[in-house]
């Protein structure tokens, strides 16, 4: 049961602050460091506050995934500008570049997401939550691509997810090739995958 809807603690601002603290803890300390006490310390709130909002580790994971989704969402102004442009591979590449910029621009949220994906390999409840989050996101990406009239179908979107996950991991950790420009890499990916 979600503590927030269960009536324990109902301050949405504090809940967001705690979720952001949980994202930072996960990104910086990894899954083993993600505790109620660590979240309290990171958020600079009294001890026990996080447990009032997140009754279990599953509640923390749910809050982190929700917050990552909010933090990595597209800027409506950027998407409105892109939507005015002619359809085609160049526009598709610009949408992908926007994704890369958002994910590399919010390092903590993206590293926390990678940490959750690794933890999902070890913990069934995390795997279930992450799988649902990822598959819902993929379905939304495919629907957006179709509705926007962009090239490529579901399979191409899946391939771009695989490619961008690797590019973003590379950019946020130890680059294979320090000379690679991520924007150019996106251009090459689009050219080769949509050719």
Secondary structure as GFF3:
##gff-version 3
##sequence-region A 1 195
A	DSSP	alpha_helix	12	29	.	.	.	ID=ss1
A	DSSP	three_ten_helix	31	33	.	.	.	ID=ss2
A	DSSP	alpha_helix	36	43	.	.	.	ID=ss3
A	DSSP	alpha_helix	49	53	.	.	.	ID=ss4
A	DSSP	alpha_helix	57	71	.	.	.	ID=ss5
A	DSSP	alpha_helix	76	83	.	.	.	ID=ss6
A	DSSP	alpha_helix	89	105	.	.	.	ID=ss7
A	DSSP	alpha_helix	107	120	.	.	.	ID=ss8
A	DSSP	alpha_helix	124	147	.	.	.	ID=ss9
A	DSSP	alpha_helix	154	172	.	.	.	ID=ss10
A	DSSP	alpha_helix	182	194	.	.	.	ID=ss11
###
